[in-house]
Amino acid sequence: QVQLVESGGGLVQAGGSLRLSCTASGRTFSSYVMGWFRQAPGKEREFVTAISRTGGNTYYSDSVKGRFTISRDSAKNTVHLQMNSLKPEDTAVYYCAADPMLSRGSSKDRDYAYWGQGTQVTVSS
């Protein structure tokens, strides 16, 4: 079992930046593939980015590639999502996800066993 707690959401103007963090409980953080998903009002949850256990491989959706960066700090059991050049369409609740069985990052939310409670990101135009 692992518990995930997101932080760092908020309100930002278009073109601005935010950094989300997700801190995991437990001692086996390095054994989990980590991901970020988001869900906008009235829309399905969608994949944003994922990172391998070692941090050596990262995966991004086309909509955020070049603007968002995922990283992990195993010493602090934390994964970060640096979001730059934010757009109003990035407005959503952002969820951190983790899974110990994946061999690589996945864009399918059903592949992740553990989820955080979500943090709101609002980008104003």
C-alpha positions in Angstrom: 0.0 0.0 0.0 1.1 3.5 -0.7 -0.6 6.8 0.0 -0.1 9.7 -2.4 -0.6 13.4 -1.4 -0.5 16.1 -4.1 0.3 19.8 -3.5 1.2 22.9 -5.4 -2.0 23.6 -7.4 -3.5 27.0 -7.6 -4.5 29.9 -9.9 -2.1 31.2 -12.5 -2.4 33.4 -15.6 -1.9 32.0 -19.0 1.8 31.8 -19.8 2.7 31.3 -16.2 4.2 28.3 -14.3 3.3 26.0 -11.5 5.1 23.1 -9.9 3.0 20.2 -8.5 4.4 17.7 -6.1 3.3 14.3 -5.1 4.7 12.7 -1.9 4.3 9.0 -1.3 4.3 7.2 2.0 6.2 4.0 2.5 9.7 2.8 1.9 9.3 1.4 -1.6 8.8 4.5 -3.6 11.6 3.6 -6.0 9.7 0.5 -7.0 6.7 2.4 -8.3 6.1 3.8 -11.8 4.6 7.2 -11.2 2.2 9.2 -13.4 0.1 12.3 -13.6 -3.4 12.5 -15.0 -5.9 15.4 -15.2 -9.6 15.8 -15.4 -11.3 18.9 -16.6 -15.0 19.6 -15.8 -17.3 17.5 -18.0 -14.4 15.6 -19.5 -12.8 12.2 -19.0 -9.6 11.8 -17.1 -6.6 12.0 -19.4 -2.9 11.1 -19.2 -0.4 13.9 -18.8 3.0 12.3 -18.1 4.7 9.3 -16.4 8.2 8.4 -15.2 9.9 5.1 -14.8 11.2 3.7 -11.5 14.7 5.0 -11.9 13.6 8.3 -13.5 15.5 7.4 -16.6 12.5 7.3 -18.9 9.7 9.8 -19.1 6.5 9.9 -21.2 4.3 12.8 -22.1 1.1 13.4 -23.9 1.3 15.5 -27.0 -0.6 18.3 -25.5 2.0 19.0 -22.8 5.2 17.8 -24.5 7.8 20.6 -24.4 5.9 22.5 -21.7 5.7 20.1 -18.8 8.5 18.2 -17.1 8.2 15.2 -14.7 10.9 14.3 -12.3 11.3 12.2 -9.2 13.4 12.5 -6.0 13.7 9.1 -4.4 15.4 10.5 -1.3 12.2 12.5 -0.6 9.7 10.0 -2.0 8.4 12.8 -4.2 7.5 13.2 -7.9 7.3 16.7 -9.3 5.5 18.1 -12.3 6.9 21.4 -13.5 4.3 23.1 -15.7 5.5 26.0 -17.9 3.7 28.1 -20.6 0.4 27.2 -19.1 -2.8 27.6 -21.2 -6.4 27.9 -20.1 -7.0 24.4 -21.5 -4.6 23.0 -18.9 -7.2 23.9 -16.2 -8.2 20.6 -14.5 -7.8 18.6 -11.3 -4.4 17.0 -11.5 -4.0 13.5 -10.0 -0.9 11.6 -9.0 -0.8 7.9 -9.6 1.5 5.0 -8.8 1.8 1.4 -9.6 4.4 -1.3 -8.5 3.7 -3.7 -11.3 4.2 -1.6 -14.4 7.5 -2.2 -16.3 7.2 1.2 -17.9 5.1 4.3 -17.8 1.5 3.9 -19.0 -1.0 6.3 -20.4 -3.9 4.2 -19.3 -5.4 5.2 -15.9 -6.6 1.6 -15.3 -3.0 0.5 -15.1 -2.3 2.5 -11.9 -3.4 1.0 -8.6 -2.9 4.0 -6.3 -4.2 7.5 -6.6 -3.9 10.8 -4.8 -6.9 13.0 -3.9 -6.1 15.6 -6.7 -5.1 19.2 -6.7 -6.8 22.0 -8.7 -5.0 23.9 -11.3 -6.8 26.9 -12.8 -5.2 28.9 -15.7 -6.9 32.2 -16.4 -6.8 33.8 -19.9 
